[in-house]
Every structure is written in structure tokens, then in C-alpha cells.
Amino acid sequence: MQFSYQFDVAGIMVIMTSLICAWIRPKLMKNFSLSLKLLILCAIAYNLLDSVTIILLQIANPKTYYITYFLLLLYFCVLFLIPYNSAKYFYELCGEKVNRLFMDGSLAIVIAASTFGNIFFDLLFKMDKETMYYSHGPLSWLSFVYYLLCASMVGACTFRHSRYLGRIRKRLLITVFMITIFDLIYQIILPEHSLTGLIIALAVAMTIVVFCFVDVTIDELTGLNNRTGFIRSCDELMHKQSMEGYSMVKVQVYHMQELNERTGMENGDKVLMLLAENIKRCVDNAKNKAVCGRIGGDTFAVLLDEELSINTITNASLSESITNPLTGLDYAVSFYAGVYRLEEGDNDINKMLDHAGYALKWVSGNFKTNVAFYDADIRKEDEHRKSVEQRVRGAIQDREFKVYLQPVCDTMTRERVSAEALVRWIDSKNQMINPGDFIPILEKNGFITELDLYVLDEVCRILREWINQGLDVVPVSVNFSRVDVDHYGIVEEIIATVDKYRLDHKLIKIELTESAFNDNMENIITMLRKLRENGFIVMMDDFGSGYSNLNMFKDMPLDIVKIDMYFLRNIENSEKGLIVLESVVQMAKRLGLQIVVEGVETQEQYDFIRKLRCEMIQGFYFAKPMPSEIFPDQITAG
């Protein structure tokens, strides 16, 4: 018989190319299972053996008879190992245990037939010692039967785990099946030009590309399910059994970013891997089927029965094991978790994760406990959050958010010298929604930036109308959240909005709350400098509401400091409060900063502020926030 080895060389090139692609992502290669690694090696070995034996048969040198015969025996052994490892890998991928007795037994039979059976009875091939003529044996069809057997097992496993595999992987399997059928037909028509090596290489290469690049379900670092794999695994589990008593759990490392910054990314990865190992061990030892995965940078999720979920989270050894690799480093690692108990009819996995995630946010920073259950109180708060999130975009479009202005007065003359813009939400039922009910929610989901820019636009529109009407105007300060600092291009958007209404930049004061100055100082300093360079007045709002680092004022490009009303509570009865306030005022003056004292509500407070000679004053004692429509009448009021 005459053979050609070009297709086998092409097969080697195909599989080597796919391996080079996988090598680009070494963490993925590290997480290749043993069965997949063996499958890749078998595919390479098959193509190499096929090429070498074809060349030796074409040379037809009787001196190479034993070498050729031995390589042909290896060739058939590898030929049977390929479907064996493919089936094992597929079962592992689907989280199912293969019948080892059946699989190993059938493999042993075909291996025995291809070695000892062939040596004594020429079962799979014959080769003449003198002419080196090669021909098929009476059991040459055994390879086809064994491939069909393994393919049937993979097909049955595919049917059982259809939900986990997803559309892309099922299409891959159909493609492999179709090209295999094509190969069989091709072999019948042109037996001397085998495509089998190339077909096997293509199948393995497509598996690597699809499973490790296109449709990835495994987390690179931990080897657990990633978010996609976790959701699919949960979906499959929920359609196979009752979920009574199950819980969705989200686990997160406390202050992961700070941990990475203080101890290094390598130690941060160790923490994540240890946490993953502990969770995986708990899941593997569960009496009932459970699913776990790493669904975010420092966030893990577990779907498991109620009893195990509580034990997993409250197990002290988990926290201790995380701390061990960091011995010697001054950092204690802790974690917290949110738990959502599944209810009858629950089938939306993303919604379950959302509920557990909200409980997780609720417990974050709580020093009394590190576990929160999604109970009635949290549900009520969560539903309110979702209602606000759903309504707020439409509210902006329908202009339900109104700008109220509170005058800021000259301390000595009591004349209005500027104003602060405050947002009020008046819904379609003409009911005012308290800012405390929606501002924190918008800060958490990042929507606050759109609202802040909307308020700025409204303020600019109002000022332009007043100027066009010939009214006297005063500068207006607009509050920006700490979330806005990290919003890309925020300064450019502020400038563009003000320029759209052809306003002098000095008419707009930008207020940042004091809490923003404790986050990303570098970004804040860059933002404030850009604003000042473009003529805006920059203010720190709510000074004294947190734990201010007084030393930072020497670096902060500020124009005005607003002293928080907290200092003025019972000030007439607090000697220490008077001392603190007086010290802050003197420090600000020496740094060349103007001062606005806000929250002035009594004559006694006002008299004390006048003695300190603070430039500006704000509070209910002078005026409450008022609709912008009536503010022009109040500009010169005393």
C-alpha cells in the first residue's frame, strides 16, 4: 500500500500553533487538566508516528522492519488513547465521574489487541519482513468501533450537561462529529491518503481554542468556575433537582485592593487561591450537590444547601488559613459574605447573585458581623434601591430633578454673595424625595455623575437666563461626588457645559465633599488643578464631617473651605468646640483660604462667627434652600 504523510505534517503544524496560542496565556495552560494534556500529547504523538511510519514504509528497507513494526504498535496504542483521554476530559469538564472500570477495561482490551494480539495473530495489521508490504488485519475495524463507543459516551454526557456546555461548545462537538464522518467517508474513497491525523489535530486544536479562548468557563488563577461557568453550573443543577434549603452565597475578601498595595500582588493571589481551596473543599465534601466559582476579582460565589453555607462562612479556620501566608507582614486578612436563601420559584441566577451581593454590601464595614442574610429589612432596602435606579433616568429626562438655591451671605454685611445649588427630586405625583434616599444609591451604582452634570447644566441654564434678563447674578457652587473624581474626562465635561452657555468660569464654584479627599489623592489634585487653571473656584465641602488630615491643605489647590455644621452644634455650650473651630479658621486664613461656615441656625452662632471674622456664612438663620425661580428676588436681601 502507498501512503502520504503531508496531511500528518499539516496536523502537527495545526496543533503546535494552537499550543503556542495557549502558551501566550500560561495561567490557562496551568489549569489544563491531566486528561487534556495527555490528549494533546497523544495527538502530537499520533501525527509524528503516522509520518515516521509512512516514511519508513515508503523506504521499504528490511533492516528497519523491527523499528517500523514497533512504531506501528505504538501508533495503534496512541490511536486508542486519543478517544479514551477525550472522553475522560469531557467528563471532567462536565463535573461528572466516568465509569473507570468500563473505560479502563475497554482500553485494556483494545491495547492488548493492538500489541500482543497483533504480534501473535496480526489482528490490526500485517507487514511482510522481506518486502515491508503493509496491509490491514482482520480487526482493523476495531478502532472505528472504539471511537464510536467513546463518541457515544461523550454524546450521552453532552445531552445530560447541555445547559452547562452552552451553544458554542455544542456547536464545536457537532463540528467535530461532522468532520469525523467526513474523514470516514474519505478513508473509504481514498484509503491511501489518510486525513485522520489532520482531523484529530484539528479537533484538539479547536477544543483548545474554544474551551480556553472563545468560551472560557474556568478562572485562570484559581481553576474554579469563572462567572460564566458558575452561572451555567447553577442553571444545570437547578434543572436537575429541588433547590429546597439551598442558598446563594457571595464571599469577598475585605479591602482586597489595600491588601495588594500593602503586601504585593503575589500575596493577594495567595489569599485568593487559599480562599478558593477552602471553598472548593467544602463544596466537594457536601452531602448534596453544590457549585462554586470566582465571579470577580476578589469575589466568590457558592450555591449550596443552607446548613453547609452557614458552616462554610462561619468556619474560623478559613480566616486563619488565609492569614498564614502573610505571617510576618503587618496585615490581618478577613472576609465577609452575603447569603440569599432561595425561595420557591426562583430561577434567575443573576437575580440571586444580585440579592446575595446586596447583602454583601450591607455587611461591608460592619465590625459586629461578617455575614449578612438577605432578610426582610435588606429586601425592603434593596427593592427601594432598584426602584430608584429604574426611575432616576426617566426622572432626568422628564426634568423631575429641580435645582434649589441656598444663599451664602457676607458675614459682616449679611448680603448674598453666592449660592449653593442643591438638587431636589419632585416626582410625577408632586412628592419630594429626600436626597438621603437616592444620593447614596446613585453614588454606589455610578449614576451620580450623570446627575451632577445635569445639575451643573441646569445651574448654567438658569444663570444664562438671568443674565439675558438683565438680572444681577452671583456665583453658584455645584456639588460633585467623590465618584466623579474617577470619571474619565470629568473636567472637560464641566468646561464644555459651562462654555455651552457662554458663562464666565468664575460664576461656577466646584464643591467636593471632604470624604472625597481621603480616596485617590493624586486624581483629586490633578482634577482640582485643571479646574483652577480654567478659572473655576474650588471648594472643599463638609470639612470636619470626617477625619481630615490637616497636613494635606498645603498640597491641595483649594480656594474656599466650608466648615461643617457639626462644629456648630451646641457651640455656645462647648468650650472645646469653640477652640477647635477657632483653630481651623486661623489655619485656613494663614493658608490663604476663604471660609464659609455652614449650618448657622441661631443668633448666638452667628455672633460667634462674626467674632472670628469668617468671610461667608450659610444656614437656615438667613435662608432655607429655595426654588431657583424665586431666588433673584432674594439676591440683595439682608
N, C-alpha and C positions, 0 to 999 in steps of 0.2 A: 504493500500500500504506500501511496505517496501522500505526504502531509506538507502543510505550510505553517511556518511559525511567525509570520508577520503580525497576525492578529494577537498572538500572545505578547509580543513586544509592545504592541499598542496597549494591551491590557496593563502591562507593568507601568507604562507611562501614565495611564489614567489614574491608577491607584496611588502612584507616587506623588502625582500632582495634588490629589485630594489630601494626602498626608501632609504635604508642605503647607497647604491652606490651614489644616488643623494645627500645625506646629506654630503658626502665627498666633494662635490663642492657646498657649501652653497650659493654662488652668483647665481648659476644656479637655485637653488630652490627658491631663492628670486624672480627670473624672471618668475617662473611658473605662467601662467595666472590663474585667478579665476576658469575658466571652467576646467582646467586641475587638479587643486587642488580638486575641487568638484568631478571630475571623479575618482580620486584616493580614496577619502573618500567613495564614493559610492561603489567602487569595494571592499574595505575592509569591509564596512557595509554589502554588499550583501553576502560575504563569511561567515561573522560572523552570520548573521541572518539565512542563509541556514543551517549552522552547528547546531545552537541552536535549531531551529525549528525541525530539523530531530531528534535530541536527545530527545526533548520533545514528539514528536510523537511516538518514539520508547518506551519511558517510559509509555505512554498511561495512564496517571493519570488524571481522570476527573477534579480534583481540579485545574489543570494547564490549563484548557480549555480557559479561557479568556486571560490569558497571551500568550498562544500559538496562539490564534486567532489574537490578537493584533500584535504579532510579524510577523505573516503571512501577515497581511495587510501592515506592514512596508516593508516586504520582496518584495511584488509586487510593492509598490511605488518606492523603490530603483531600482528594476528591470527596471522600465520605465525611471528613472532618468539617468541611465547609457548611453543609446543611445542618450538621449537629450543633456547631457553635452559633449559627444563625438562629436556630430555634431557641437555644438557651439564652442568647442575648435578648431575643424578642420577649421571652417570658420574664426575664429580669426587668426589662424596660416597663412592662405592664404590671410589675409588682406581684407576679404570680409564680408559685413554685412549680417547676416542671417535675414530671414523674421520672425521677432519676433511674429507677430500676428498669423502666421501659426504654428510656433514651439510651442509657449506658449499655443495656443488654443488646439492643438492636445494633448499636455502633460496634460492639464487640463481635457480633455475628458477621457484619459486612467487612470489618477489618480482618477477621480470621479468614474469610473467603478470599479477600484480595491478597493475602500473604501466603499462609500455609496452604490454603485451598488451591491457590494458583500455582504454587511451587510443585505440588503433587499431582494436581488434576487439570491445570490450565483452565481454570474456571472463568477468568476475566479476559485473558489474552494469551496468545501463543507467539513465540518468537524462535525462528529456526537459528540454531547455533552457527551454521556454516554460512547461510545467505543473509542472516539478520532480517529475514522477512517477518513482518509483524502482521497479525490478524486477530480479530476479536474471538473471545471464548464463548462457550455456551451460556454463561451467566453474565454476559456483558450488559444485559438489560437491568441488572441488579442496581446499578447506580441510579437509573431512571426511577425505579420503584422506591429507593430510599429517599431520593429527592422529593418524590410525590408524597411519601409518608410525612416527612418533616414539613413540607408545604401545607399539608392538611392540618397538622398541629398548629402551625402559625395562623392558618385561616380561621381555625376554631377560636384561637386566642384573640385574634382580631375582632371577631364577632362579639366575644364576651367583653372586650375592652374598647368597643367602638367609640364611646364618649371620651375616653381619655386620649385616644390616638389623635382625634381631630381630623379635619378634612384633608390637610396637606399630607399627613403621614399615610392615610388610607389611599390617597391617590398615588403615593410612592409605591405602596405594595401592589396596587393594580398595575402600575407601570412595569415593575419587576416581573410580575406574573406574565404580562403580555410579551415582554422581550424574551422571557424563558420559553414560552410557547413558540415564538418565532425561531429561537435557537434550535428547538427540537425539530421543527419542520425543515429548517435549513440543513440540519445534520442528515436528514433523510434524503434530501435532494442532492446535496453536495457533501458527502461524507469525508472527502479528502481535504476539505477546507473548514476546519473546526473553528467556530466562533465562541466556544464555551468559555475559554479563558477570558476573552474580552467581555463577554456577558457577565461573568462573575465579578470581574474588576469594576464594570460599570455599576452593578448592583451595590457592591460595597462602597464605592465612591459616592453614589447618590445617597446612600444611607448616612455616610459621614456628613455630607453637605446639608442634607435636610434635617437630620436629628441634631446636628451640632452648630448649624449656622442659620438655617431658614426658620425652623420651627423648634426653637430651643425650649426645653421644659426643665432643664437641670441648672441649678445655681452653680456658677463656676467655683466659688470659694468653698462652699460647704458640701456640695454634692447632693443637697436636698432638692426638692422641687423648687423651681422659681415660681413667680406668681401665676404664670400660665399653667405650669404643671400642677400647681396646688389646686387651682380652680377646676381643672379637668378631673383631677383625682377625687375632689369633693363631689363633683357632679355625678361621677360614676358611682361612688359609694352611696349617694342619696337615692339613686335609682335601683339599687340592689337590695337595700334593707331598710328597716324602720329606723328613723332618727330619734326615736323617743329617748330622752335622757342625755342627748348629745349637746355639746356646747361648741361655739366658735370662740377661739381664744387668740388674742393678739398679744405677743410678748415683745418688749422693746428694751434695749439697753439704755440706762439713764445717762443722759449727756454724752452720747457717743462721740460727737464732734470734739468736745472738750477732752475726752479720753485720748482721741487720736492726736490732738495738738500737744497734750502734755506728756504722753508716753510713746508716741510714734505710731504710724500706721500698722507696723508689724504686730505690735501688741494689741492694737484694735482688732486685727484679723484673728489673733489667737482667742480673744474673748468671743468673737462671733462663732468661731469653729467649736469652742468648748460648749457654748450655749446650744449650738446645733447638735452636737453629740449627745448632750443630756436630753434634749427634747426627742431626738431620734430613738434613744434608748427607752424612754418612757413609752413612746408610740409602739415600738417593736414588742415591748413586754405587755402591752394592753391585752386584756381578755377579748375585747371587741375590736373590730377593725377601726383603725384610726389613720389620719392623714396629717402630715406636717410639711412645712416649706418655709423658705426665706423669701418673703414677698417684697422686701425693700432693703435699703442699705443696712439698717440696724433693727429691722422689724421681722419677726417670725409669726407664723400663723399655724394653729393646730385645730383640727376638727376631731373631737374625741368625746367619749362618754363623760358625763358630769363628774362622777367620782374621780376619775383619772385626771380630769382637768384641774380640779382643786388640788389634788396631791402634787401634780406637776408644778404648779405655780408656787405653792407654799412650801415646797421642799427646800429646807435651808441649805442642803448640800449643793444645790445648784448654784446659789450665790457664792458659796465658799470655793467651789471648783473654778469659778470664773476669776476669782481673786488670785488664786495660786500662781499663775504665770507672771503676775505683776509683783511678786514678792520683791521687796527692795525698792520698789517705785512708790512714791508717796501718792497713791491714788486708790481709793476704795471703789470697786465696781458694784453696782446694784442694777436691778431691773424692775420693771413694773409691767402689769398686764391688765387687759380689759377682757371681760368674759360676757358673751351673749348666749343665753340659754335658748336653744332652738324651740320654736313653737310649732304647733300643728299647722301644716300648710306652707311652712317656709320652704322655698325652693330657689330663691335668688341669693346666690353665694356672695355676690358683690354687696348686696344689702346687709347680709350677716356680717361681713367684714367691716362694713361701714358702722354698724351698731357696736361691734367689739372695739373698733377704732375710736368711737366717740367715748366709750367708757375708758379707754386707754388715755385719751386726752384729759378726761375728767380727773383721773388719779395722778396724772403727771405733776410732780412737785408736791404731792401730798405726803407729808412726813409721818403720818399716822399709819398708813397702809400702802402697800404697793400693788394691791389687787382691787379692781372695781368691777362690780357686776352691773350689767345694763338693767337697772330696776326701773320702777315707775317714775321716780324723780328724774333720773337721767333720760328716760324715754320722753318725758314731757319737755325737757330742755332741748333734746335732740330734735324733736318734732318742731319746736319753735325755731331752732336754727335752720332747719330745712325750709320751713315756711318763709323765713326772712330771705334766705338765699334765692328761693323761687320768685319772690315778689320784688326784690330790690332792682333787678334790671328793668323790669317793666315800670317800676316807680320812677326811675331816672328818665326813661323815655316819655312817661306821662307827666314829668315835671312835678312829682309829688314831694320831692325834696325842696324845701324852701330855705332861703338864706335869711337868718335873723342877725341883727347887728346890735352889739352891746357897746355903748360909748366908753372910750378911755379918756379921762379928763386930766388936765393940768392940775397938779396937786395944789398949787397956790391960788390960781385964778378960777378953778373949777370949770374952765371952758373945755369943750370937747375938742381934743386934738387928734384923735384917731378912733378907730373902732375895731372890734374883733368880729369876724364872721363865724357864726355858729349855725350848723345845719339842723333843721327840724324836718321830720318826716310826717307829713299830714296826708293820710291815706284817702282813698276814694269815699270813705264814709265820714270824712272830715274829722277823724280822730287823730290826735297827735301821738306818735310812737316815741317813747323815751329813748334818747340816744344811747343810754346804757344797755338797751335791749337789742340794738343792732350794730353799734360800732365795734364791740369786741368780736362779734361773729364775722363781720366783714374783714377785720384785721386777720383773723385766722385763715380765711379762705382766699385772702389776697385781693378781694374785690374793693377794698378800701381805697386803693389808688385811683380807681375809676371814679369813685365818689368824691375824693379830694379834688381831682382835676375838674369834675363837674362843678363843685362849689367855687373853685377859682374862676371858672368860666362865667358863672353867674355873677360873681363879685365884679369881674371886669365889665360885664354887660351893664350892670347897674351903674358903675362909675361912669361909663361912657354915656349912658342916658342922662345922668345928672350934668355932666359937662356940656352935652348938647343942649340941655335946657337952661344953661347959664347958672346952675346952682353951684354954691361953694361945696368943695369936696375935701375930705380928709383921707389920709392913708388908711387902708383896711388890711388887717392881718388875717391870713388864712392858715388854718392848722393843717399840717401834714404829719402822717403817721410814721412810726419807725419802719413800717413795712415799705413805705415809699422810698426809703433810702436805697434799698437794694433793687428798685425798679429801674431797669436799663433805660437811659435816656430821659430820666425824670426832669432834669434841669432844662434840657432842650424843649421838652413839652411845656414846662412852665413859661419859658421865654416866648415860645410860639403862641401860647394862649394870650398872654398879655399884649404881645405885638399885634395880634389879630384885631384888638380893639384900639390900637394906636394910643396906648397909655404910657405915661412916664413910669419907669420901673420903680421909682421911689414911692409910688402910690400903693405898692403891694409889699406888705411885710410877710415874711415866711416864718411861721411858728413851728418849731419842732419840740415835741414833749421831752421832758428830761429823761424819761426811760429810754428814748432812742439813743442817747449818748452813752449808754452802757453796752451797746451791742458791737457794731463794727465801726470803730473809731476812724479807721483810715478812710472808709467810704463816706462817713459823715463829714470829715474835714474837707475831703475833695468836693463834695456836694456844696457845702457852705461857701467855700472859696469861690467856686464858679458863680454862685448866686450873687455874692458881694461884688465880684468883678463885673457882673452885668447890671449893677446898680440897685439890687434888691436889698432891703433891710432885713437882717436875720435876727430872730429872737429864739431864746430858749424858754419854752413854756413850762409851767408847773414846777419851777425849781423848788426843791425841798420836799417833793412828794415821795422821793425815793432816797437812795443813799448816794448822794453826789460826791464825786471826787473833786474837791475844790481846786486841786492842783491842775486839773485839765483846762481851767479857764485861760491859762497862759498860752495854750495851743489852739483854743477854739476861736475861729473867726466869727465872733458874735458882735452885735450892735446893742442888743437890749436883753435884759434878763427879767423874766416875770417871776415874782416871788409867790409861791403857792399860798393859798388861803389858809393852809394848815397852821402856818405860823401865827395867824391872827385869831385863832380860836381861843377864847378866854384870855386874850393877851393882857387885858387890864389886871388879871389876877395871877399872871405868870411872870415872875421876875426873870426866870431862866429864858423864857420865850422872848422876852424883850431884849435880853443880852444877845441871843443868837441872831435875832432879826437885825439888830443894830450892827453886829459884826459883819453880817452878809452884805448889808447896804454899804458899809465903809469899804469892804474889799472890792465890791463891784465898781464903786466910784474910783478907787485907786487904779483899777484896770481900765478905766475909761469907758465903762459900760453904763448905759442908761438903765433905769429901773422902773418897772411897772409893778405895783403891788395890787394884786387882785384879791377879791373876796371881802372887800371892805363893806361892812354892814351896819356899823354903829358910829355915832358921833365920837365916842372915845377912841375907836380905832383910827378914825380919820385924823383926830387931833394928834395922835402919836406919830402917824405917818408924816404929818406936816413938820413936826419937830425934827424928824430925820432928814427932811428936805429931799425926799424921793421925788423924781421928776413927774411921774404919772401914776394915776390911781384908777382902779376899776372895781365896781361892785354894785350890789343892789342898793346901797345907800344913795347912789347917784341915779342909776337907771338899770332896769332889767333888760335882757335881750328883747328886741322889738322887731317886727316885720320891716323889711327894707323900705317898704312903701311909705312908712311914716317917719323914717329916720331923718330925712332932710329937714323936717320942721324942728328937729331937736339939736341940730348941729351947734348952734350957738347958745343953747340953753345953759344956765348956770347951775 
